[in-house]
């Protein structure tokens, strides 16, 4: 996360499954604004990974 006062930016990889089958993968980017004690999503954008999702999963896996 990158933060400056009440603004923050976060990105996270995602993997999407449809009916139990790997459909696609990519990265979500969130722009957040702190209003009072809470952070709220102001903007969300995502991209679609153009390569092999199995390799993408291995690259971003936090398992083991």
mmJSON file of the N, C-alpha and C atoms, coordinates in Angstrom:
{"data_MODEL":{"atom_site":{
"group_PDB":["ATOM","ATOM","ATOM","ATOM","ATOM","ATOM","ATOM","ATOM","ATOM","ATOM","ATOM","ATOM","ATOM","ATOM","ATOM","ATOM","ATOM","ATOM","ATOM","ATOM","ATOM","ATOM","ATOM","ATOM","ATOM","ATOM","ATOM","ATOM","ATOM","ATOM","ATOM","ATOM","ATOM","ATOM","ATOM","ATOM","ATOM","ATOM","ATOM","ATOM","ATOM","ATOM","ATOM","ATOM","ATOM","ATOM","ATOM","ATOM","ATOM","ATOM","ATOM","ATOM","ATOM","ATOM","ATOM","ATOM","ATOM","ATOM","ATOM","ATOM","ATOM","ATOM","ATOM","ATOM","ATOM","ATOM","ATOM","ATOM","ATOM","ATOM","ATOM","ATOM","ATOM","ATOM","ATOM","ATOM","ATOM","ATOM","ATOM","ATOM","ATOM","ATOM","ATOM","ATOM","ATOM","ATOM","ATOM","ATOM","ATOM","ATOM","ATOM","ATOM","ATOM","ATOM","ATOM","ATOM","ATOM","ATOM","ATOM","ATOM","ATOM","ATOM","ATOM","ATOM","ATOM","ATOM","ATOM","ATOM","ATOM","ATOM","ATOM","ATOM","ATOM","ATOM","ATOM","ATOM","ATOM","ATOM","ATOM","ATOM","ATOM","ATOM","ATOM","ATOM","ATOM","ATOM","ATOM","ATOM","ATOM","ATOM","ATOM","ATOM","ATOM","ATOM","ATOM","ATOM","ATOM","ATOM","ATOM","ATOM","ATOM","ATOM","ATOM","ATOM","ATOM","ATOM","ATOM","ATOM","ATOM","ATOM","ATOM","ATOM","ATOM","ATOM","ATOM","ATOM","ATOM","ATOM","ATOM","ATOM","ATOM","ATOM","ATOM","ATOM","ATOM","ATOM","ATOM","ATOM","ATOM","ATOM","ATOM","ATOM","ATOM","ATOM","ATOM","ATOM","ATOM","ATOM","ATOM","ATOM","ATOM","ATOM","ATOM","ATOM","ATOM","ATOM","ATOM","ATOM","ATOM","ATOM","ATOM","ATOM"],
"id":[1,2,3,4,5,6,7,8,9,10,11,12,13,14,15,16,17,18,19,20,21,22,23,24,25,26,27,28,29,30,31,32,33,34,35,36,37,38,39,40,41,42,43,44,45,46,47,48,49,50,51,52,53,54,55,56,57,58,59,60,61,62,63,64,65,66,67,68,69,70,71,72,73,74,75,76,77,78,79,80,81,82,83,84,85,86,87,88,89,90,91,92,93,94,95,96,97,98,99,100,101,102,103,104,105,106,107,108,109,110,111,112,113,114,115,116,117,118,119,120,121,122,123,124,125,126,127,128,129,130,131,132,133,134,135,136,137,138,139,140,141,142,143,144,145,146,147,148,149,150,151,152,153,154,155,156,157,158,159,160,161,162,163,164,165,166,167,168,169,170,171,172,173,174,175,176,177,178,179,180,181,182,183,184,185,186,187,188,189,190,191,192],
"type_symbol":["N","C","C","N","C","C","N","C","C","N","C","C","N","C","C","N","C","C","N","C","C","N","C","C","N","C","C","N","C","C","N","C","C","N","C","C","N","C","C","N","C","C","N","C","C","N","C","C","N","C","C","N","C","C","N","C","C","N","C","C","N","C","C","N","C","C","N","C","C","N","C","C","N","C","C","N","C","C","N","C","C","N","C","C","N","C","C","N","C","C","N","C","C","N","C","C","N","C","C","N","C","C","N","C","C","N","C","C","N","C","C","N","C","C","N","C","C","N","C","C","N","C","C","N","C","C","N","C","C","N","C","C","N","C","C","N","C","C","N","C","C","N","C","C","N","C","C","N","C","C","N","C","C","N","C","C","N","C","C","N","C","C","N","C","C","N","C","C","N","C","C","N","C","C","N","C","C","N","C","C","N","C","C","N","C","C","N","C","C","N","C","C"],
"label_atom_id":["N","CA","C","N","CA","C","N","CA","C","N","CA","C","N","CA","C","N","CA","C","N","CA","C","N","CA","C","N","CA","C","N","CA","C","N","CA","C","N","CA","C","N","CA","C","N","CA","C","N","CA","C","N","CA","C","N","CA","C","N","CA","C","N","CA","C","N","CA","C","N","CA","C","N","CA","C","N","CA","C","N","CA","C","N","CA","C","N","CA","C","N","CA","C","N","CA","C","N","CA","C","N","CA","C","N","CA","C","N","CA","C","N","CA","C","N","CA","C","N","CA","C","N","CA","C","N","CA","C","N","CA","C","N","CA","C","N","CA","C","N","CA","C","N","CA","C","N","CA","C","N","CA","C","N","CA","C","N","CA","C","N","CA","C","N","CA","C","N","CA","C","N","CA","C","N","CA","C","N","CA","C","N","CA","C","N","CA","C","N","CA","C","N","CA","C","N","CA","C","N","CA","C","N","CA","C","N","CA","C","N","CA","C","N","CA","C","N","CA","C","N","CA","C"],
"label_alt_id":[null,null,null,null,null,null,null,null,null,null,null,null,null,null,null,null,null,null,null,null,null,null,null,null,null,null,null,null,null,null,null,null,null,null,null,null,null,null,null,null,null,null,null,null,null,null,null,null,null,null,null,null,null,null,null,null,null,null,null,null,null,null,null,null,null,null,null,null,null,null,null,null,null,null,null,null,null,null,null,null,null,null,null,null,null,null,null,null,null,null,null,null,null,null,null,null,null,null,null,null,null,null,null,null,null,null,null,null,null,null,null,null,null,null,null,null,null,null,null,null,null,null,null,null,null,null,null,null,null,null,null,null,null,null,null,null,null,null,null,null,null,null,null,null,null,null,null,null,null,null,null,null,null,null,null,null,null,null,null,null,null,null,null,null,null,null,null,null,null,null,null,null,null,null,null,null,null,null,null,null,null,null,null,null,null,null,null,null,null,null,null,null],
"label_comp_id":["UNK","UNK","UNK","UNK","UNK","UNK","UNK","UNK","UNK","UNK","UNK","UNK","UNK","UNK","UNK","UNK","UNK","UNK","UNK","UNK","UNK","UNK","UNK","UNK","UNK","UNK","UNK","UNK","UNK","UNK","UNK","UNK","UNK","UNK","UNK","UNK","UNK","UNK","UNK","UNK","UNK","UNK","UNK","UNK","UNK","UNK","UNK","UNK","UNK","UNK","UNK","UNK","UNK","UNK","UNK","UNK","UNK","UNK","UNK","UNK","UNK","UNK","UNK","UNK","UNK","UNK","UNK","UNK","UNK","UNK","UNK","UNK","UNK","UNK","UNK","UNK","UNK","UNK","UNK","UNK","UNK","UNK","UNK","UNK","UNK","UNK","UNK","UNK","UNK","UNK","UNK","UNK","UNK","UNK","UNK","UNK","UNK","UNK","UNK","UNK","UNK","UNK","UNK","UNK","UNK","UNK","UNK","UNK","UNK","UNK","UNK","UNK","UNK","UNK","UNK","UNK","UNK","UNK","UNK","UNK","UNK","UNK","UNK","UNK","UNK","UNK","UNK","UNK","UNK","UNK","UNK","UNK","UNK","UNK","UNK","UNK","UNK","UNK","UNK","UNK","UNK","UNK","UNK","UNK","UNK","UNK","UNK","UNK","UNK","UNK","UNK","UNK","UNK","UNK","UNK","UNK","UNK","UNK","UNK","UNK","UNK","UNK","UNK","UNK","UNK","UNK","UNK","UNK","UNK","UNK","UNK","UNK","UNK","UNK","UNK","UNK","UNK","UNK","UNK","UNK","UNK","UNK","UNK","UNK","UNK","UNK","UNK","UNK","UNK","UNK","UNK","UNK"],
"label_asym_id":["A","A","A","A","A","A","A","A","A","A","A","A","A","A","A","A","A","A","A","A","A","A","A","A","A","A","A","A","A","A","A","A","A","A","A","A","A","A","A","A","A","A","A","A","A","A","A","A","A","A","A","A","A","A","A","A","A","A","A","A","A","A","A","A","A","A","A","A","A","A","A","A","A","A","A","A","A","A","A","A","A","A","A","A","A","A","A","A","A","A","A","A","A","A","A","A","A","A","A","A","A","A","A","A","A","A","A","A","A","A","A","A","A","A","A","A","A","A","A","A","A","A","A","A","A","A","A","A","A","A","A","A","A","A","A","A","A","A","A","A","A","A","A","A","A","A","A","A","A","A","A","A","A","A","A","A","A","A","A","A","A","A","A","A","A","A","A","A","A","A","A","A","A","A","A","A","A","A","A","A","A","A","A","A","A","A","A","A","A","A","A","A"],
"label_entity_id":["1","1","1","1","1","1","1","1","1","1","1","1","1","1","1","1","1","1","1","1","1","1","1","1","1","1","1","1","1","1","1","1","1","1","1","1","1","1","1","1","1","1","1","1","1","1","1","1","1","1","1","1","1","1","1","1","1","1","1","1","1","1","1","1","1","1","1","1","1","1","1","1","1","1","1","1","1","1","1","1","1","1","1","1","1","1","1","1","1","1","1","1","1","1","1","1","1","1","1","1","1","1","1","1","1","1","1","1","1","1","1","1","1","1","1","1","1","1","1","1","1","1","1","1","1","1","1","1","1","1","1","1","1","1","1","1","1","1","1","1","1","1","1","1","1","1","1","1","1","1","1","1","1","1","1","1","1","1","1","1","1","1","1","1","1","1","1","1","1","1","1","1","1","1","1","1","1","1","1","1","1","1","1","1","1","1","1","1","1","1","1","1"],
"label_seq_id":[1,1,1,2,2,2,3,3,3,4,4,4,5,5,5,6,6,6,7,7,7,8,8,8,9,9,9,10,10,10,11,11,11,12,12,12,13,13,13,14,14,14,15,15,15,16,16,16,17,17,17,18,18,18,19,19,19,20,20,20,21,21,21,22,22,22,23,23,23,24,24,24,25,25,25,26,26,26,27,27,27,28,28,28,29,29,29,30,30,30,31,31,31,32,32,32,33,33,33,34,34,34,35,35,35,36,36,36,37,37,37,38,38,38,39,39,39,40,40,40,41,41,41,42,42,42,43,43,43,44,44,44,45,45,45,46,46,46,47,47,47,48,48,48,49,49,49,50,50,50,51,51,51,52,52,52,53,53,53,54,54,54,55,55,55,56,56,56,57,57,57,58,58,58,59,59,59,60,60,60,61,61,61,62,62,62,63,63,63,64,64,64],
"pdbx_PDB_ins_code":[null,null,null,null,null,null,null,null,null,null,null,null,null,null,null,null,null,null,null,null,null,null,null,null,null,null,null,null,null,null,null,null,null,null,null,null,null,null,null,null,null,null,null,null,null,null,null,null,null,null,null,null,null,null,null,null,null,null,null,null,null,null,null,null,null,null,null,null,null,null,null,null,null,null,null,null,null,null,null,null,null,null,null,null,null,null,null,null,null,null,null,null,null,null,null,null,null,null,null,null,null,null,null,null,null,null,null,null,null,null,null,null,null,null,null,null,null,null,null,null,null,null,null,null,null,null,null,null,null,null,null,null,null,null,null,null,null,null,null,null,null,null,null,null,null,null,null,null,null,null,null,null,null,null,null,null,null,null,null,null,null,null,null,null,null,null,null,null,null,null,null,null,null,null,null,null,null,null,null,null,null,null,null,null,null,null,null,null,null,null,null,null],
"Cartn_x":[0.843,0.0,0.889,0.493,1.129,0.109,0.535,-0.412,0.182,-0.674,-0.334,-1.542,-1.412,-2.522,-3.781,-4.836,-6.105,-6.314,-5.248,-5.321,-4.404,-4.851,-4.016,-4.271,-3.262,-3.361,-2.896,-3.672,-3.363,-3.611,-2.734,-3.04,-2.859,-3.649,-3.605,-3.932,-3.195,-3.525,-4.836,-5.544,-6.763,-6.79,-7.524,-7.777,-9.282,-9.913,-11.365,-11.722,-12.566,-13.042,-14.531,-14.952,-16.354,-16.748,-17.75,-18.197,-17.045,-16.183,-15.077,-13.886,-13.936,-12.833,-12.166,-10.842,-10.081,-10.528,-10.995,-11.5,-10.465,-9.972,-8.993,-8.33,-7.315,-6.578,-6.073,-5.612,-5.1,-4.797,-4.859,-4.541,-5.662,-6.092,-7.03,-6.24,-6.635,-6.031,-7.127,-6.939,-7.905,-7.338,-8.139,-7.811,-8.734,-8.156,-8.918,-8.856,-9.929,-9.997,-10.422,-9.724,-10.086,-11.059,-12.235,-13.253,-13.558,-13.097,-13.223,-12.328,-12.855,-12.014,-11.949,-12.739,-12.872,-12.217,-11.672,-11.197,-12.32,-12.525,-13.559,-12.941,-13.446,-12.986,-13.573,-12.699,-13.144,-13.171,-12.206,-12.057,-11.435,-11.921,-11.38,-11.214,-10.065,-9.818,-9.05,-9.223,-8.485,-7.976,-7.003,-6.512,-6.615,-6.56,-6.632,-5.237,-4.708,-3.379,-3.447,-2.537,-2.559,-1.808,-1.172,-0.369,-1.035,-0.214,-0.642,-1.027,-2.291,-2.751,-2.121,-1.78,-1.128,0.219,0.98,2.257,2.018,0.974,0.584,0.302,-0.436,-0.759,0.512,1.421,2.69,3.498,3.503,4.247,3.741,2.432,1.849,1.372,1.588,1.127,1.858,1.099,1.694,1.793,1.42,1.514,2.956,3.425,4.713,5.804],
"Cartn_y":[-1.173,0.0,1.237,2.204,3.522,4.491,5.28,6.172,7.556,8.544,9.927,10.567,10.829,11.385,10.538,11.119,10.393,9.702,9.551,8.858,7.636,6.562,5.364,4.644,3.908,3.095,1.682,0.714,-0.7,-1.473,-2.433,-3.342,-4.764,-5.66,-7.051,-7.962,-9.043,-9.992,-10.714,-11.138,-11.925,-13.081,-14.106,-15.256,-15.495,-15.625,-15.767,-17.157,-17.832,-19.161,-19.081,-19.772,-19.843,-21.305,-21.67,-23.069,-24.017,-23.572,-24.394,-24.472,-23.762,-23.787,-22.421,-22.442,-21.206,-20.459,-19.244,-18.454,-17.433,-16.602,-15.588,-15.05,-14.212,-13.655,-12.273,-11.54,-10.194,-9.476,-8.15,-7.321,-6.306,-6.139,-5.094,-3.947,-2.73,-1.542,-0.736,-0.46,0.28,1.643,2.672,3.996,4.218,4.481,4.595,6.014,6.393,7.687,7.425,8.047,7.897,9.011,8.596,9.548,9.241,10.098,9.816,8.646,7.658,6.52,5.411,5.54,4.446,4.753,3.684,3.766,3.329,4.048,3.705,3.633,2.693,2.567,3.721,4.501,5.598,5.165,4.317,3.941,2.562,1.759,0.415,0.203,-0.3,-0.661,-1.983,-2.762,-4.022,-4.241,-5.117,-5.521,-7.029,-7.488,-8.91,-9.367,-10.346,-10.882,-11.594,-11.27,-11.843,-13.146,-13.599,-14.819,-16.001,-16.942,-18.186,-17.921,-18.161,-17.914,-18.872,-20.089,-21.018,-20.453,-19.873,-19.242,-17.994,-17.241,-16.061,-16.44,-17.537,-18.017,-18.38,-19.084,-19.45,-18.216,-17.214,-15.988,-15.251,-15.217,-14.427,-15.256,-16.573,-17.442,-17.13,-17.154,-16.982,-18.313,-19.393,-20.734,-21.231,-21.75,-22.409,-21.68],
"Cartn_z":[0.0,0.0,0.0,-0.787,-0.759,-0.199,0.794,1.461,1.618,1.437,1.699,2.371,3.663,4.452,4.274,3.68,3.591,2.237,1.45,0.166,0.187,-0.478,-0.551,-1.871,-2.319,-3.525,-3.185,-3.626,-3.378,-4.664,-4.973,-6.079,-5.583,-6.151,-5.743,-6.927,-7.084,-8.147,-7.831,-8.876,-8.687,-9.683,-9.305,-10.175,-10.12,-11.28,-11.363,-11.863,-11.101,-11.471,-11.794,-12.84,-13.224,-13.305,-12.547,-12.473,-12.125,-11.215,-10.747,-11.676,-12.816,-13.778,-13.845,-13.963,-14.083,-15.341,-15.163,-16.286,-16.756,-15.825,-16.185,-14.919,-15.112,-13.983,-14.363,-13.373,-13.628,-12.331,-12.38,-11.216,-11.017,-9.757,-9.365,-8.741,-9.038,-8.444,-7.757,-6.472,-5.673,-5.293,-5.436,-4.923,-3.724,-2.573,-1.334,-0.773,-0.072,0.602,2.042,2.979,4.395,4.76,5.205,5.635,7.093,7.977,9.41,9.755,10.487,10.879,9.819,8.744,7.781,6.439,5.824,4.448,3.527,2.433,1.456,0.065,-0.736,-2.119,-2.921,-3.516,-4.367,-5.83,-6.191,-7.592,-7.661,-8.59,-8.809,-10.302,-10.672,-12.069,-12.06,-13.114,-13.18,-14.595,-14.686,-16.007,-16.128,-17.324,-17.623,-18.045,-17.338,-17.659,-19.01,-19.894,-21.237,-21.387,-20.322,-20.419,-19.738,-19.341,-18.707,-17.247,-16.913,-15.542,-14.532,-14.954,-14.023,-13.578,-14.486,-14.134,-13.281,-13.615,-12.849,-11.397,-11.201,-9.857,-9.111,-9.751,-9.1,-8.726,-9.597,-9.344,-8.108,-7.924,-6.842,-5.659,-5.691,-4.61,-3.311,-2.224,-0.897,-0.168,-0.831,-0.224,-0.307,0.839,0.907,0.32],
"occupancy":[1.0,1.0,1.0,1.0,1.0,1.0,1.0,1.0,1.0,1.0,1.0,1.0,1.0,1.0,1.0,1.0,1.0,1.0,1.0,1.0,1.0,1.0,1.0,1.0,1.0,1.0,1.0,1.0,1.0,1.0,1.0,1.0,1.0,1.0,1.0,1.0,1.0,1.0,1.0,1.0,1.0,1.0,1.0,1.0,1.0,1.0,1.0,1.0,1.0,1.0,1.0,1.0,1.0,1.0,1.0,1.0,1.0,1.0,1.0,1.0,1.0,1.0,1.0,1.0,1.0,1.0,1.0,1.0,1.0,1.0,1.0,1.0,1.0,1.0,1.0,1.0,1.0,1.0,1.0,1.0,1.0,1.0,1.0,1.0,1.0,1.0,1.0,1.0,1.0,1.0,1.0,1.0,1.0,1.0,1.0,1.0,1.0,1.0,1.0,1.0,1.0,1.0,1.0,1.0,1.0,1.0,1.0,1.0,1.0,1.0,1.0,1.0,1.0,1.0,1.0,1.0,1.0,1.0,1.0,1.0,1.0,1.0,1.0,1.0,1.0,1.0,1.0,1.0,1.0,1.0,1.0,1.0,1.0,1.0,1.0,1.0,1.0,1.0,1.0,1.0,1.0,1.0,1.0,1.0,1.0,1.0,1.0,1.0,1.0,1.0,1.0,1.0,1.0,1.0,1.0,1.0,1.0,1.0,1.0,1.0,1.0,1.0,1.0,1.0,1.0,1.0,1.0,1.0,1.0,1.0,1.0,1.0,1.0,1.0,1.0,1.0,1.0,1.0,1.0,1.0,1.0,1.0,1.0,1.0,1.0,1.0,1.0,1.0,1.0,1.0,1.0,1.0],
"B_iso_or_equiv":[0.0,0.0,0.0,0.0,0.0,0.0,0.0,0.0,0.0,0.0,0.0,0.0,0.0,0.0,0.0,0.0,0.0,0.0,0.0,0.0,0.0,0.0,0.0,0.0,0.0,0.0,0.0,0.0,0.0,0.0,0.0,0.0,0.0,0.0,0.0,0.0,0.0,0.0,0.0,0.0,0.0,0.0,0.0,0.0,0.0,0.0,0.0,0.0,0.0,0.0,0.0,0.0,0.0,0.0,0.0,0.0,0.0,0.0,0.0,0.0,0.0,0.0,0.0,0.0,0.0,0.0,0.0,0.0,0.0,0.0,0.0,0.0,0.0,0.0,0.0,0.0,0.0,0.0,0.0,0.0,0.0,0.0,0.0,0.0,0.0,0.0,0.0,0.0,0.0,0.0,0.0,0.0,0.0,0.0,0.0,0.0,0.0,0.0,0.0,0.0,0.0,0.0,0.0,0.0,0.0,0.0,0.0,0.0,0.0,0.0,0.0,0.0,0.0,0.0,0.0,0.0,0.0,0.0,0.0,0.0,0.0,0.0,0.0,0.0,0.0,0.0,0.0,0.0,0.0,0.0,0.0,0.0,0.0,0.0,0.0,0.0,0.0,0.0,0.0,0.0,0.0,0.0,0.0,0.0,0.0,0.0,0.0,0.0,0.0,0.0,0.0,0.0,0.0,0.0,0.0,0.0,0.0,0.0,0.0,0.0,0.0,0.0,0.0,0.0,0.0,0.0,0.0,0.0,0.0,0.0,0.0,0.0,0.0,0.0,0.0,0.0,0.0,0.0,0.0,0.0,0.0,0.0,0.0,0.0,0.0,0.0,0.0,0.0,0.0,0.0,0.0,0.0],
"pdbx_formal_charge":[null,null,null,null,null,null,null,null,null,null,null,null,null,null,null,null,null,null,null,null,null,null,null,null,null,null,null,null,null,null,null,null,null,null,null,null,null,null,null,null,null,null,null,null,null,null,null,null,null,null,null,null,null,null,null,null,null,null,null,null,null,null,null,null,null,null,null,null,null,null,null,null,null,null,null,null,null,null,null,null,null,null,null,null,null,null,null,null,null,null,null,null,null,null,null,null,null,null,null,null,null,null,null,null,null,null,null,null,null,null,null,null,null,null,null,null,null,null,null,null,null,null,null,null,null,null,null,null,null,null,null,null,null,null,null,null,null,null,null,null,null,null,null,null,null,null,null,null,null,null,null,null,null,null,null,null,null,null,null,null,null,null,null,null,null,null,null,null,null,null,null,null,null,null,null,null,null,null,null,null,null,null,null,null,null,null,null,null,null,null,null,null],
"auth_seq_id":[1,1,1,2,2,2,3,3,3,4,4,4,5,5,5,6,6,6,7,7,7,8,8,8,9,9,9,10,10,10,11,11,11,12,12,12,13,13,13,14,14,14,15,15,15,16,16,16,17,17,17,18,18,18,19,19,19,20,20,20,21,21,21,22,22,22,23,23,23,24,24,24,25,25,25,26,26,26,27,27,27,28,28,28,29,29,29,30,30,30,31,31,31,32,32,32,33,33,33,34,34,34,35,35,35,36,36,36,37,37,37,38,38,38,39,39,39,40,40,40,41,41,41,42,42,42,43,43,43,44,44,44,45,45,45,46,46,46,47,47,47,48,48,48,49,49,49,50,50,50,51,51,51,52,52,52,53,53,53,54,54,54,55,55,55,56,56,56,57,57,57,58,58,58,59,59,59,60,60,60,61,61,61,62,62,62,63,63,63,64,64,64],
"auth_comp_id":["UNK","UNK","UNK","UNK","UNK","UNK","UNK","UNK","UNK","UNK","UNK","UNK","UNK","UNK","UNK","UNK","UNK","UNK","UNK","UNK","UNK","UNK","UNK","UNK","UNK","UNK","UNK","UNK","UNK","UNK","UNK","UNK","UNK","UNK","UNK","UNK","UNK","UNK","UNK","UNK","UNK","UNK","UNK","UNK","UNK","UNK","UNK","UNK","UNK","UNK","UNK","UNK","UNK","UNK","UNK","UNK","UNK","UNK","UNK","UNK","UNK","UNK","UNK","UNK","UNK","UNK","UNK","UNK","UNK","UNK","UNK","UNK","UNK","UNK","UNK","UNK","UNK","UNK","UNK","UNK","UNK","UNK","UNK","UNK","UNK","UNK","UNK","UNK","UNK","UNK","UNK","UNK","UNK","UNK","UNK","UNK","UNK","UNK","UNK","UNK","UNK","UNK","UNK","UNK","UNK","UNK","UNK","UNK","UNK","UNK","UNK","UNK","UNK","UNK","UNK","UNK","UNK","UNK","UNK","UNK","UNK","UNK","UNK","UNK","UNK","UNK","UNK","UNK","UNK","UNK","UNK","UNK","UNK","UNK","UNK","UNK","UNK","UNK","UNK","UNK","UNK","UNK","UNK","UNK","UNK","UNK","UNK","UNK","UNK","UNK","UNK","UNK","UNK","UNK","UNK","UNK","UNK","UNK","UNK","UNK","UNK","UNK","UNK","UNK","UNK","UNK","UNK","UNK","UNK","UNK","UNK","UNK","UNK","UNK","UNK","UNK","UNK","UNK","UNK","UNK","UNK","UNK","UNK","UNK","UNK","UNK","UNK","UNK","UNK","UNK","UNK","UNK"],
"auth_asym_id":["A","A","A","A","A","A","A","A","A","A","A","A","A","A","A","A","A","A","A","A","A","A","A","A","A","A","A","A","A","A","A","A","A","A","A","A","A","A","A","A","A","A","A","A","A","A","A","A","A","A","A","A","A","A","A","A","A","A","A","A","A","A","A","A","A","A","A","A","A","A","A","A","A","A","A","A","A","A","A","A","A","A","A","A","A","A","A","A","A","A","A","A","A","A","A","A","A","A","A","A","A","A","A","A","A","A","A","A","A","A","A","A","A","A","A","A","A","A","A","A","A","A","A","A","A","A","A","A","A","A","A","A","A","A","A","A","A","A","A","A","A","A","A","A","A","A","A","A","A","A","A","A","A","A","A","A","A","A","A","A","A","A","A","A","A","A","A","A","A","A","A","A","A","A","A","A","A","A","A","A","A","A","A","A","A","A","A","A","A","A","A","A"],
"auth_atom_id":["N","CA","C","N","CA","C","N","CA","C","N","CA","C","N","CA","C","N","CA","C","N","CA","C","N","CA","C","N","CA","C","N","CA","C","N","CA","C","N","CA","C","N","CA","C","N","CA","C","N","CA","C","N","CA","C","N","CA","C","N","CA","C","N","CA","C","N","CA","C","N","CA","C","N","CA","C","N","CA","C","N","CA","C","N","CA","C","N","CA","C","N","CA","C","N","CA","C","N","CA","C","N","CA","C","N","CA","C","N","CA","C","N","CA","C","N","CA","C","N","CA","C","N","CA","C","N","CA","C","N","CA","C","N","CA","C","N","CA","C","N","CA","C","N","CA","C","N","CA","C","N","CA","C","N","CA","C","N","CA","C","N","CA","C","N","CA","C","N","CA","C","N","CA","C","N","CA","C","N","CA","C","N","CA","C","N","CA","C","N","CA","C","N","CA","C","N","CA","C","N","CA","C","N","CA","C","N","CA","C","N","CA","C","N","CA","C","N","CA","C","N","CA","C"],
"pdbx_PDB_model_num":[1,1,1,1,1,1,1,1,1,1,1,1,1,1,1,1,1,1,1,1,1,1,1,1,1,1,1,1,1,1,1,1,1,1,1,1,1,1,1,1,1,1,1,1,1,1,1,1,1,1,1,1,1,1,1,1,1,1,1,1,1,1,1,1,1,1,1,1,1,1,1,1,1,1,1,1,1,1,1,1,1,1,1,1,1,1,1,1,1,1,1,1,1,1,1,1,1,1,1,1,1,1,1,1,1,1,1,1,1,1,1,1,1,1,1,1,1,1,1,1,1,1,1,1,1,1,1,1,1,1,1,1,1,1,1,1,1,1,1,1,1,1,1,1,1,1,1,1,1,1,1,1,1,1,1,1,1,1,1,1,1,1,1,1,1,1,1,1,1,1,1,1,1,1,1,1,1,1,1,1,1,1,1,1,1,1,1,1,1,1,1,1]
}}}
